[in-house]
Amino acid sequence: MSFPYQPFYCEENAFLLMDESPVSGLEPWLVFVSNSSRSVLMFHQSAGDNESGCVIWDYHVFVLARADQTVWDLDCSAGFPLSVEQYLAASFADEVPQTWHPRFRAVPAAAARRGFSSDRSHMLDAEGNYLKPPPPWSAIFHGANTLPRLLDMDHDDPSVEWLPPALDLNAFACWAGEPDSLK
C-alpha cells in the first residue's frame, strides 16, 4: 500500500490518510499525542536512533480506525495497520518518567476536516527556513492555525465542539478498544 507521506509531517500524513482506501471506510479518527512538556517517548518509530526505534517527539499524530480497532501510523517501524493493543504495546513503555507520559486527543474525521488547520509555522527556523523539507502538497490551512490548540493537552475547551478532551494512556487504550464509547 502506498499513501501520501512526508517524513516529519505526521499530522498532514495522517490527515490525508483518513481519506485513503481502505482507511476512509473504517471510521477514521485523527489522534494527536503530546503532553505538557512536549516530549513523548515512543518506540518503533522510523525516525528512531537505534534498533528499538526510540525517539522523543514533541508530538505525534496517527489514524485510529474505530470500525476495526486498528492504528495506521505511517511512521511506525513495527508496521501498519496494527491492532490498538499491538500498537500501544509497541509504541509506549510502561515504566518511563512522568515527563514522557503521553496524552491523547482523538478527533473524528468529520470534525478534523472542519477544525484541523496548520500553517506549518512550527516547522520554520528563526530565519523562516524549513527545519525539514516540506511535503509537495499545499499546507492544510483554513485561516487559523489550530494545531497548537490540539496539542495543548493541559487545557480542554468544552466551548469548541470539535475539540475532545485529552486522555492519558490507560483511558485512551480503554476508549480505543471499545468501538461504542465516546462517540
C-alpha positions as CSV (number, residue, x, y, z in Angstrom):
1,M,0.0,0.0,0.0
2,S,1.2,3.4,-0.9
3,F,0.0,6.6,0.8
4,P,0.9,10.3,0.6
5,Y,3.9,10.7,3.0
6,Q,6.5,13.2,4.0
7,P,8.8,12.5,7.0
8,F,8.4,14.8,10.0
9,Y,4.9,15.9,8.9
10,C,2.9,13.3,10.7
11,E,-0.2,15.5,11.2
12,E,-0.5,16.1,7.4
13,N,0.3,12.4,6.6
14,A,-2.4,11.3,9.0
15,F,-4.9,13.9,7.8
16,L,-4.6,12.8,4.2
17,L,-4.6,9.1,5.2
18,M,-8.1,9.5,6.6
19,D,-9.4,9.8,3.0
20,E,-7.4,6.9,1.5
21,S,-8.9,3.5,0.9
22,P,-9.3,1.3,3.0
23,V,-8.9,3.7,5.9
24,S,-11.7,6.0,4.8
25,G,-14.3,3.2,5.2
26,L,-13.2,2.3,8.7
27,E,-14.5,5.3,10.7
28,P,-11.1,7.1,10.9
29,W,-10.1,9.4,13.8
30,L,-7.1,11.7,13.9
31,V,-5.2,11.1,17.1
32,F,-2.8,13.7,18.5
33,V,-0.2,12.6,21.0
34,S,1.7,15.1,23.2
35,N,1.9,16.3,26.8
36,S,2.6,19.4,28.8
37,S,6.4,19.1,28.4
38,R,6.0,18.4,24.7
39,S,8.3,15.4,25.0
40,V,6.7,11.9,24.4
41,L,8.8,8.8,24.4
42,M,7.8,6.5,21.6
43,F,9.3,3.2,20.3
44,H,9.3,1.6,16.8
45,Q,9.3,4.9,15.0
46,S,11.2,5.2,11.7
47,A,13.0,8.3,12.9
48,G,14.3,6.5,16.0
49,D,18.0,6.4,16.6
50,N,18.5,2.7,17.5
51,E,17.1,-0.7,16.8
52,S,14.1,-0.1,19.2
53,G,13.2,2.9,17.1
54,C,13.2,5.0,20.2
55,V,12.5,8.7,19.7
56,I,11.2,11.6,21.8
57,W,8.6,13.5,19.8
58,D,7.3,16.9,20.8
59,Y,4.1,15.5,19.4
60,H,2.9,12.7,17.0
61,V,-0.3,12.1,15.0
62,F,-1.7,8.8,13.7
63,V,-5.1,7.5,12.5
64,L,-7.3,5.2,14.6
65,A,-9.7,3.2,12.5
66,R,-12.6,2.7,15.0
67,A,-14.5,0.2,12.9
68,D,-11.8,-2.5,13.2
69,Q,-9.9,-1.0,16.1
70,T,-6.6,-0.6,14.2
71,V,-3.9,2.0,14.2
72,W,-2.5,3.4,11.0
73,D,0.8,5.1,11.8
74,L,2.9,5.7,8.7
75,D,6.0,6.3,10.9
76,C,5.7,3.1,12.8
77,S,8.5,0.7,12.0
78,A,6.5,-2.2,13.5
79,G,4.2,-2.0,10.5
80,F,0.6,-0.8,9.9
81,P,-2.1,-1.4,10.4
82,L,-1.7,-2.8,13.9
83,S,-4.4,-3.6,16.5
84,V,-4.8,-0.9,19.1
85,E,-3.4,-3.2,21.7
86,Q,-0.4,-4.1,19.5
87,Y,0.3,-0.5,18.6
88,L,0.2,0.8,22.1
89,A,2.3,-2.0,23.5
90,A,4.9,-1.5,20.7
91,S,4.9,2.3,20.9
92,F,4.7,3.2,24.6
93,A,6.7,1.8,27.6
94,D,5.1,1.2,30.9
95,E,7.9,2.5,33.1
96,V,9.0,5.9,31.9
97,P,9.4,9.3,33.7
98,Q,6.3,11.3,34.0
99,T,7.8,13.9,31.7
100,W,7.5,11.4,28.8
101,H,4.0,10.1,29.5
102,P,1.7,10.5,26.5
103,R,-1.7,12.2,26.4
104,F,-4.1,11.6,23.5
105,R,-6.7,13.8,21.8
106,A,-8.8,11.8,19.3
107,V,-10.8,13.8,16.8
108,P,-13.4,12.1,14.5
109,A,-12.6,12.6,10.8
110,A,-15.6,14.9,10.1
111,A,-14.6,17.2,12.9
112,A,-10.9,17.0,11.9
113,R,-11.7,18.1,8.4
114,R,-13.6,21.1,9.8
115,G,-11.3,22.0,12.7
116,F,-7.7,20.9,11.9
117,S,-5.5,23.5,10.3
118,S,-1.7,24.1,10.2
119,D,0.3,26.8,8.6
120,R,3.5,24.8,9.1
121,S,5.0,27.7,11.1
122,H,6.2,25.2,13.7
123,M,8.5,23.7,11.0
124,L,10.3,27.0,10.4
125,D,13.5,28.2,12.0
126,A,14.1,31.8,13.1
127,E,15.0,32.9,9.6
128,G,11.9,31.3,8.1
129,N,13.6,28.3,6.6
130,Y,12.1,24.8,6.9
131,L,13.7,22.6,9.5
132,K,12.8,19.6,7.4
133,P,11.7,19.5,3.7
134,P,8.0,20.3,3.4
135,P,5.6,18.0,1.6
136,P,4.9,18.5,-2.1
137,W,1.2,19.2,-1.4
138,S,-0.2,22.5,-0.1
139,A,-0.5,23.1,3.7
140,I,-3.8,22.0,5.3
141,F,-4.7,25.5,6.3
142,H,-8.1,27.0,6.8
143,G,-7.5,30.5,8.0
144,A,-6.4,29.8,11.6
145,N,-3.6,27.5,12.9
146,T,-5.4,25.1,15.2
147,L,-2.5,22.7,15.7
148,P,-1.3,24.3,18.9
149,R,-4.7,24.1,20.5
150,L,-4.9,20.4,19.5
151,L,-1.5,19.7,21.1
152,D,-2.3,21.6,24.3
153,M,-3.1,18.6,26.5
154,D,-3.4,20.6,29.7
155,H,-6.4,22.7,28.6
156,D,-9.7,21.2,27.4
157,D,-12.1,23.7,25.9
158,P,-15.7,22.5,26.0
159,S,-16.7,25.6,24.1
160,V,-15.0,24.2,21.0
161,E,-17.4,21.5,19.9
162,W,-14.8,19.6,17.8
163,L,-12.1,19.6,20.4
164,P,-12.4,16.5,22.5
165,P,-10.8,16.0,26.0
166,A,-7.2,14.8,26.3
167,L,-6.9,11.3,27.7
168,D,-4.0,9.5,29.4
169,L,-2.6,6.2,28.0
170,N,-4.9,3.9,30.0
171,A,-8.1,6.0,29.3
172,F,-7.2,6.1,25.6
173,A,-6.5,2.3,25.5
174,C,-9.9,1.6,27.0
175,W,-11.7,4.1,24.8
176,A,-9.9,3.0,21.6
177,G,-10.6,-0.7,22.3
178,E,-14.4,0.0,22.8
179,P,-15.9,0.9,19.5
180,D,-19.2,2.2,21.0
181,S,-17.6,4.5,23.6
182,L,-17.2,8.3,23.5
183,K,-18.9,8.7,20.0
